[in-house]
């Protein structure tokens, strides 16, 4: 009887977590349209308000690979606490949400949990992007290169501010130049 009760509780919790909406409110800013073929690839995290596990990340890199029309394999790597810190790796799957012009993904680190990720901004040349959440708990400013000009960075921070984030919480991620890296 106790085993059955435990099983039912586990199923109920899984159903509740799996049933959580990954759709932000309609008024939460999102890119008008995301061309997935241009968006996939390697992005360097320039700054973030991170989940706790990556709050001391250095050389953070997010790599997206399209595995199906609506599925994106996501590999996040970083060094813990310094350029010579332990290399960490996280994998998850992004599920592009229908009717969002590819701007909203349900990120699944493990079954059944799916988390809202909104591509709030991507520049016309797909060189910089902002991935945000309507809960305004986490945000990532990313670029195709490990460093970007200060003026461009400041403009992206202004965009994050306009999304309603506390930019005092924004942390610049230390990134080594490409020729000094051994982690790509």
C-alpha distance (Angstrom), angle and dihedral (degrees) to the residues before:
residue distance angle dihedral
X1 . . .
X2 3.82 . .
X3 3.82 90.2 .
X4 3.80 91.2 51.8
X5 3.82 91.2 49.5
X6 3.83 90.8 50.6
X7 3.79 90.6 49.4
X8 3.82 92.1 50.1
X9 3.81 91.7 49.1
X10 3.83 90.7 50.1
X11 3.81 91.4 49.9
X12 3.81 91.2 48.2
X13 3.81 92.6 50.0
X14 3.82 91.1 47.6
X15 3.80 90.4 50.2
X16 3.80 92.1 49.7
X17 3.80 93.9 47.9
X18 3.79 92.8 43.4
X19 3.78 90.9 48.7
X20 3.80 95.3 55.8
X21 3.77 111.8 117.1
X22 3.76 118.6 -108.3
X23 3.80 91.6 -171.0
X24 3.80 116.1 102.8
X25 3.80 119.6 -142.4
X26 3.80 113.6 -78.1
X27 3.81 91.5 -109.3
X28 3.81 94.9 55.7
X29 3.84 106.5 109.2
X30 3.77 116.6 -107.5
X31 3.77 135.5 166.8
X32 3.79 110.4 -86.3
X33 3.79 91.6 -128.0
X34 3.80 133.1 -6.9
X35 3.79 119.0 -152.8
X36 3.80 99.8 -146.4
X37 3.80 93.7 -159.6
X38 3.80 89.5 58.5
X39 3.80 94.8 39.1
X40 3.80 99.2 53.2
X41 3.77 118.1 86.7
X42 3.79 133.8 62.5
X43 3.80 124.2 -19.9
X44 3.82 124.9 -178.8
X45 3.81 115.4 -143.6
X46 3.79 105.3 -124.1
X47 3.81 96.4 176.6
X48 3.79 137.3 -11.7
X49 3.74 150.2 171.7
X50 3.78 91.6 -133.9
X51 3.75 138.5 -160.8
X52 3.82 106.3 -99.3
X53 3.80 94.6 -102.5
X54 3.80 92.2 65.2
X55 3.80 99.7 37.2
X56 3.82 92.2 115.9
X57 3.81 97.6 41.0
X58 3.80 122.8 144.2
X59 3.83 126.1 -173.1
X60 3.82 90.2 16.7
X61 3.78 113.9 -173.3
X62 3.80 129.5 179.7
X63 3.79 117.0 -161.0
X64 3.80 121.6 -167.8
X65 3.79 124.0 -164.8
X66 3.78 123.1 -178.8
X67 3.80 109.0 -131.2
X68 3.81 98.6 167.8
X69 3.78 133.6 5.7
X70 3.80 90.9 -89.1
X71 3.83 102.3 22.2
X72 3.78 127.5 84.3
X73 3.80 122.7 -169.4
X74 3.80 106.6 -141.8
X75 3.79 125.0 -161.4
X76 3.80 118.7 -176.9
X77 3.81 118.7 -169.7
X78 3.77 131.9 178.0
X79 3.79 144.4 152.3
X80 3.80 116.0 -108.3
X81 3.79 113.3 -123.6
X82 3.80 100.5 -20.6
X83 3.79 147.2 10.1
X84 3.80 89.3 -83.9
X85 3.82 94.2 40.9
X86 3.76 124.4 120.6
X87 3.81 112.5 -68.6
X88 3.80 111.7 -117.9
X89 3.79 127.5 -165.5
X90 3.80 132.4 -166.9
X91 3.78 126.7 -176.9
X92 3.76 128.8 -164.1
X93 3.77 140.6 151.5
X94 3.78 125.9 -112.8
X95 3.78 117.5 -149.2
X96 3.81 111.9 -158.0
X97 3.79 107.7 -135.0
X98 3.82 116.2 -126.8
X99 3.79 117.4 -113.1
X100 3.82 95.0 22.2
X101 3.82 99.0 98.1
X102 3.84 86.1 -116.0
X103 3.83 92.9 -64.5
X104 3.81 98.2 114.3
X105 3.78 123.4 59.4
X106 3.77 131.3 -179.8
X107 3.81 103.8 -137.5
X108 3.78 113.2 -151.1
X109 3.81 115.1 -163.9
X110 3.82 89.1 171.7
X111 3.78 136.8 -11.0
X112 3.01 126.2 -53.4
X113 3.83 97.8 7.3
X114 3.81 115.6 96.5
X115 3.81 122.3 176.9
X116 3.79 129.3 -160.3
X117 3.80 115.4 -110.2
X118 3.79 117.8 177.0
X119 3.76 123.8 -167.1
X120 3.78 93.6 -141.1
X121 3.77 95.5 175.7
X122 3.78 139.9 8.6
X123 3.79 120.8 172.1
X124 3.83 117.6 -122.1
X125 3.82 92.1 -103.8
X126 3.84 93.6 47.7
X127 3.82 91.3 -121.6
X128 3.82 97.5 122.6
X129 3.78 134.5 25.5
X130 3.79 142.5 175.0
X131 3.79 118.6 -143.6
X132 3.79 111.9 -167.2
X133 3.78 144.5 165.4
X134 3.78 127.7 -133.4
X135 3.82 89.1 -129.6
X136 3.80 84.9 65.7
X137 3.77 90.4 -138.3
X138 3.82 100.2 117.1
X139 3.80 132.7 24.4
X140 3.79 135.3 168.8
X141 3.80 128.9 -156.3
X142 3.80 106.0 -161.9
X143 3.79 137.8 177.8
X144 3.78 138.1 -175.0
X145 3.80 89.2 -115.7
X146 3.83 129.7 51.6
X147 3.81 92.2 -117.7
X148 3.80 133.6 33.2
X149 3.82 131.4 -170.2
X150 3.83 113.9 -82.4
X151 3.80 92.9 -120.0
X152 3.81 91.1 54.5
X153 3.81 90.5 47.6
X154 3.79 91.5 51.2
X155 3.81 90.1 51.9
X156 3.80 90.8 52.7
X157 3.82 90.9 48.5
X158 3.83 88.2 52.9
X159 3.82 88.5 53.4
X160 3.82 90.4 51.0
X161 3.80 88.9 50.1
X162 3.82 90.3 51.1
X163 3.83 88.7 54.4
X164 3.80 87.9 63.8
X165 3.80 100.2 -103.1
X166 3.80 124.7 142.7
X167 3.79 97.3 -114.6
X168 3.80 90.5 -164.9
X169 3.82 84.0 75.0
X170 3.83 91.8 55.0
X171 3.80 112.3 113.0
X172 3.80 122.6 -159.2
X173 3.79 108.8 -134.0
X174 3.81 114.2 -134.0
X175 3.81 108.6 -121.9
X176 3.79 127.6 -174.7
X177 3.80 118.9 -139.8
X178 3.81 113.6 -97.4
X179 3.81 93.7 -107.0
X180 3.83 90.9 58.2
X181 3.79 97.2 50.4
X182 3.76 131.6 98.7
X183 3.79 97.0 173.5
X184 3.80 105.0 79.3
